[in-house]
Amino acid sequence: MRFRGWGRAFPKTVVAVCAIGAALTASGVHASPDDRSHVSQQSGGVNVVAGENFYGDLVTQLGAGHVSVTSILSDPSADPHEYESSAADAKAIAAAQLLIENGVGYDAFMDKLMSASPSGSRVVVNVGSLLGKSEGDNPHLWYNVDWMSQLADTITSNLKQIDNSNSSDYDSANAKFKGSLQLLRDTMATIKAQYGGSRVAQTEPVAGYMLTAIGISADNGDFQHSIEEGTDPSPQAVAGIQAQIKNKQVAALIYNSQTVSSVTQDLQNLAKSAGVPVVPVTETLPPGESSYQQWMVDQLNKLAQALAGGPQS
């Protein structure tokens, strides 16, 4: 079951599970440990729920130790497209003072969870709406560093409204976060100067915004969108991307390592046999990464190594 594609909202969110979660919250019954397998927490003051762990990491950085963050999508081994909400998720939503959702159809399960546990005081930040995006646009908004900087300002403003006594701490944390983005911006500028104009293939358009920013063109055709939507690519689409790789018309294959199927695995094997570097990207912050910005830098460095003809890991 996929919860989203470009322009396609989650079709079968388990509303019954959401309702059960709300009932558990109302009765004071705690969810079992198994229910919390997709949830990560960090202790603090203001209760925040983020739909995805990279937004959770952002809030943690901006929270200056005054936030308690729950990230719903955090399992690195899970396909984010197939996420099913749990009673623990509903419990976390019920207690949230600030909620961050991606929007544009990517995490429509969040709207279902909020509907099952309404609150007139909860502050909701829909990143897609903030950026003027709509369903049909590339939903991987966090691959645009300027938009993450803009989001940081919005989150900081909301934290100050909720917890005004710590306003100066939130302002300082935001300034620190903005400064920390410089390494990422410098890495992007270096790759653009060296490899701008290169062309790559991709199994899904996960890193599309980042690739555009560094001047690298990527095939954005039917193959990618079929994989994104959870449908089988047409034989013509498969043949088209295979030809690009076989004929080395692309410098690398950008591979979403969290959405693996026989079709994408075959494409990865073809790239390796053809001598085309495979560069993995992920949709959620992997374990071992210290921050959102370091995660982006590490992926960019792997891309640079691929474009330079070196190892990717």
C-alpha positions as CSV (number, residue, x, y, z in Angstrom):
1,M,0.0,0.0,0.0
2,R,1.5,3.3,-1.0
3,F,0.6,6.4,0.9
4,R,1.4,8.9,-1.9
5,G,2.7,9.6,-5.3
6,W,3.0,12.8,-7.2
7,G,-0.5,14.2,-7.1
8,R,-2.0,11.1,-5.4
9,A,-3.1,11.2,-1.8
10,F,-2.9,8.1,0.4
11,P,-5.8,6.0,-0.7
12,K,-6.4,3.6,2.2
13,T,-5.3,5.1,5.5
14,V,-6.5,2.9,8.3
15,V,-9.0,5.3,9.9
16,A,-10.0,2.6,12.4
17,V,-6.4,2.5,13.7
18,C,-6.5,6.3,14.1
19,A,-9.7,6.2,16.0
20,I,-8.4,3.5,18.3
21,G,-5.3,5.7,18.9
22,A,-7.5,8.6,19.8
23,A,-9.5,6.4,22.2
24,L,-6.4,5.1,23.8
25,T,-5.3,8.7,24.4
26,A,-8.6,9.7,25.9
27,S,-8.6,6.7,28.3
28,G,-5.0,7.1,29.3
29,V,-4.0,3.7,28.0
30,H,-0.5,3.5,26.6
31,A,0.3,2.0,23.3
32,S,2.4,-1.2,23.3
33,P,6.1,-1.1,22.3
34,D,5.4,-2.7,19.0
35,D,3.0,0.1,18.1
36,R,5.9,2.5,18.5
37,S,8.3,0.8,16.1
38,H,8.0,3.7,13.6
39,V,8.3,6.5,16.2
40,S,11.4,8.2,17.6
41,Q,11.4,10.7,20.4
42,Q,13.6,13.3,22.0
43,S,12.7,14.8,25.4
44,G,12.1,18.5,26.1
45,G,9.2,20.9,26.7
46,V,7.0,21.9,23.7
47,N,5.4,18.7,22.3
48,V,6.1,18.5,18.5
49,V,5.2,15.8,16.0
50,A,6.9,15.7,12.6
51,G,5.6,13.5,9.9
52,E,9.2,12.7,8.8
53,N,12.4,12.4,10.8
54,F,14.3,15.0,8.8
55,Y,11.7,17.6,9.9
56,G,12.0,16.2,13.4
57,D,15.7,16.7,13.2
58,L,15.2,20.3,12.1
59,V,12.8,21.0,15.0
60,T,15.2,19.5,17.4
61,Q,18.0,21.8,16.2
62,L,15.7,24.8,16.4
63,G,14.2,23.8,19.7
64,A,17.3,24.7,21.8
65,G,16.5,21.9,24.3
66,H,13.0,23.2,24.9
67,V,11.1,20.7,22.6
68,S,10.0,17.1,22.8
69,V,10.0,15.8,19.2
70,T,8.3,12.7,17.9
71,S,9.1,11.7,14.3
72,I,6.6,9.3,12.8
73,L,8.5,8.2,9.7
74,S,11.9,7.2,11.0
75,D,12.5,3.5,10.1
76,P,15.4,3.4,7.6
77,S,14.5,-0.1,6.4
78,A,10.9,0.8,5.6
79,D,9.6,1.9,2.3
80,P,8.1,5.3,3.1
81,H,5.6,4.8,0.3
82,E,4.0,1.9,2.2
83,Y,3.7,3.4,5.7
84,E,0.6,2.5,7.8
85,S,-0.2,4.7,10.8
86,S,-0.4,3.1,14.3
87,A,-2.2,3.7,17.6
88,A,1.1,5.2,18.9
89,D,1.1,7.7,16.1
90,A,-2.5,8.8,17.0
91,K,-1.4,9.1,20.6
92,A,1.5,11.4,19.7
93,I,-0.7,13.5,17.5
94,A,-3.2,14.0,20.3
95,A,-0.6,15.5,22.5
96,A,1.1,17.7,19.9
97,Q,1.3,21.4,20.3
98,L,3.1,21.9,17.0
99,L,2.8,19.5,14.0
100,I,4.9,19.5,10.9
101,E,3.7,17.7,7.8
102,N,5.1,17.7,4.3
103,G,1.8,18.0,2.4
104,V,1.4,17.9,-1.4
105,G,0.0,14.3,-1.0
106,Y,3.2,12.9,0.5
107,D,2.0,12.2,4.0
108,A,-1.8,12.4,3.8
109,F,-2.0,10.0,6.7
110,M,-1.1,13.0,8.9
111,D,-4.4,14.7,8.0
112,K,-6.3,11.5,8.8
113,L,-4.6,11.3,12.2
114,M,-5.3,14.9,12.9
115,S,-9.0,14.5,11.9
116,A,-9.2,11.5,14.3
117,S,-7.9,13.7,17.2
118,P,-9.0,17.3,16.5
119,S,-7.5,20.2,18.5
120,G,-8.3,23.9,18.4
121,S,-5.0,24.9,19.9
122,R,-2.6,22.7,17.9
123,V,-0.3,24.7,15.4
124,V,0.1,22.9,12.1
125,V,2.8,23.7,9.6
126,N,2.1,22.2,6.1
127,V,5.4,22.6,4.3
128,G,3.9,22.3,0.8
129,S,1.3,25.0,1.6
130,L,4.0,27.2,3.1
131,L,5.9,27.0,-0.2
132,G,2.9,27.4,-2.5
133,K,3.2,23.8,-3.7
134,S,0.3,21.6,-4.7
135,E,-0.4,17.9,-5.5
136,G,1.3,17.1,-8.8
137,D,4.5,18.9,-7.8
138,N,7.6,17.0,-6.7
139,P,6.9,16.3,-3.0
140,H,10.5,15.9,-1.9
141,L,10.6,19.5,-0.7
142,W,13.4,18.9,1.8
143,Y,15.9,18.5,-1.0
144,N,15.8,22.2,-1.5
145,V,18.1,24.0,1.0
146,D,16.5,27.4,0.5
147,W,13.1,26.0,1.4
148,M,14.4,24.3,4.5
149,S,15.9,27.7,5.6
150,Q,12.5,29.3,5.0
151,L,10.8,26.5,7.0
152,A,13.3,27.1,9.8
153,D,12.0,30.7,10.1
154,T,8.4,29.5,10.3
155,I,9.1,26.9,12.9
156,T,11.1,29.4,15.0
157,S,8.2,31.8,14.8
158,N,5.7,29.2,15.9
159,L,7.9,28.0,18.8
160,K,8.2,31.6,20.0
161,Q,4.5,31.9,20.0
162,I,3.9,28.7,21.9
163,D,6.8,29.2,24.4
164,N,7.5,33.0,24.5
165,S,9.6,32.7,27.6
166,N,12.4,31.1,25.6
167,S,12.2,33.3,22.5
168,S,15.8,34.4,22.6
169,D,17.0,30.8,22.7
170,Y,14.9,29.9,19.7
171,D,16.3,32.9,17.8
172,S,19.8,31.8,18.6
173,A,19.2,28.3,17.5
174,N,17.7,29.5,14.2
175,A,20.8,31.6,13.6
176,K,23.0,28.6,14.4
177,F,21.1,26.4,12.0
178,K,21.3,29.0,9.2
179,G,25.1,29.2,9.7
180,S,25.4,25.5,9.6
181,L,23.9,25.4,6.1
182,Q,26.9,27.1,4.7
183,L,28.9,23.8,4.3
184,L,25.9,22.4,2.3
185,R,25.7,25.5,0.1
186,D,29.5,25.4,-0.5
187,T,29.4,21.7,-1.4
188,M,26.6,22.4,-3.9
189,A,28.5,25.3,-5.4
190,T,31.6,23.2,-5.8
191,I,29.8,20.4,-7.6
192,K,27.9,22.8,-9.8
193,A,31.2,24.5,-10.8
194,Q,32.8,21.1,-11.6
195,Y,30.0,19.0,-12.9
196,G,27.2,21.4,-13.9
197,G,25.7,20.3,-17.2
198,S,26.1,16.6,-16.5
199,R,23.1,14.3,-17.0
200,V,22.0,11.4,-14.8
201,A,19.2,8.8,-14.7
202,Q,17.1,8.1,-11.6
203,T,14.8,5.5,-10.4
204,E,12.6,8.1,-8.7
205,P,12.8,11.9,-8.6
206,V,13.7,12.0,-4.9
207,A,16.7,14.4,-5.3
208,G,15.2,16.4,-8.1
209,Y,15.3,19.8,-6.5
210,M,18.9,19.4,-5.4
211,L,20.0,18.2,-8.8
212,T,18.4,21.2,-10.4
213,A,20.1,23.6,-8.0
214,I,23.6,22.2,-8.9
215,G,23.0,22.3,-12.6
216,I,22.6,18.5,-13.2
217,S,19.8,17.4,-15.5
218,A,17.9,14.2,-14.7
219,D,15.4,12.2,-16.7
220,N,12.0,12.9,-15.3
221,G,10.0,10.6,-17.5
222,D,7.4,7.9,-17.2
223,F,9.7,5.3,-15.6
224,Q,10.4,7.5,-12.5
225,H,6.8,8.5,-12.0
226,S,5.5,4.9,-12.4
227,I,7.9,3.8,-9.7
228,E,6.8,6.8,-7.6
229,E,3.2,5.9,-8.0
230,G,3.7,2.2,-7.2
231,T,2.8,1.0,-10.7
232,D,4.7,-1.0,-13.2
233,P,6.5,1.1,-15.8
234,S,5.6,0.5,-19.4
235,P,7.9,-1.6,-21.5
236,Q,8.7,1.6,-23.5
237,A,9.7,3.4,-20.3
238,V,11.9,0.6,-19.1
239,A,13.5,0.3,-22.5
240,G,14.2,4.0,-22.6
241,I,16.0,4.2,-19.3
242,Q,17.9,1.0,-20.1
243,A,19.1,2.5,-23.3
244,Q,20.4,5.6,-21.6
245,I,22.4,3.4,-19.2
246,K,23.7,0.8,-21.8
247,N,24.8,3.6,-24.1
248,K,26.3,5.6,-21.2
249,Q,24.3,8.6,-22.0
250,V,24.2,9.3,-18.3
251,A,27.0,9.9,-15.9
252,A,25.3,8.1,-13.0
253,L,22.1,6.4,-11.8
254,I,20.5,8.0,-8.8
255,Y,18.9,5.1,-6.9
256,N,16.3,5.5,-4.2
257,S,17.5,2.8,-1.8
258,Q,14.3,2.9,0.3
259,T,12.0,1.9,-2.6
260,V,13.5,-1.3,-4.1
261,S,11.6,-3.6,-6.5
262,S,12.7,-6.2,-9.0
263,V,12.4,-3.5,-11.7
264,T,14.7,-1.0,-9.9
265,Q,17.1,-3.8,-8.8
266,D,17.4,-4.9,-12.4
267,L,18.2,-1.3,-13.4
268,Q,20.9,-1.1,-10.7
269,N,22.4,-4.3,-11.9
270,L,22.4,-3.1,-15.5
271,A,24.2,0.1,-14.4
272,K,26.9,-1.7,-12.6
273,S,27.5,-4.1,-15.5
274,A,27.6,-1.1,-17.9
275,G,30.1,0.8,-15.7
276,V,27.7,3.5,-14.8
277,P,28.1,4.5,-11.1
278,V,25.1,4.0,-8.8
279,V,24.5,6.8,-6.3
280,P,22.0,5.9,-3.4
281,V,19.7,8.4,-2.0
282,T,17.1,8.1,0.8
283,E,13.8,9.7,1.6
284,T,14.3,9.7,5.4
285,L,17.3,10.6,7.5
286,P,19.4,7.4,7.9
287,P,20.8,6.3,11.3
288,G,24.3,7.5,11.9
289,E,23.8,10.9,10.2
290,S,24.3,13.7,12.7
291,S,21.9,16.1,11.1
292,Y,19.8,16.9,8.1
293,Q,22.5,19.1,6.6
294,Q,25.2,16.5,7.1
295,W,23.0,13.9,5.4
296,M,22.6,16.2,2.4
297,V,26.4,16.9,2.2
298,D,27.2,13.1,2.4
299,Q,24.9,12.3,-0.5
300,L,26.3,15.2,-2.5
301,N,29.8,13.9,-1.9
302,K,28.9,10.5,-3.1
303,L,27.4,12.1,-6.3
304,A,30.6,14.1,-6.8
305,Q,32.7,10.9,-6.4
306,A,30.5,9.2,-9.0
307,L,30.8,12.0,-11.5
308,A,34.6,12.1,-10.9
309,G,34.7,8.3,-11.6
310,G,35.6,7.3,-8.1
311,P,34.0,5.0,-5.5
312,Q,30.6,6.0,-4.1
313,S,31.0,4.6,-0.5
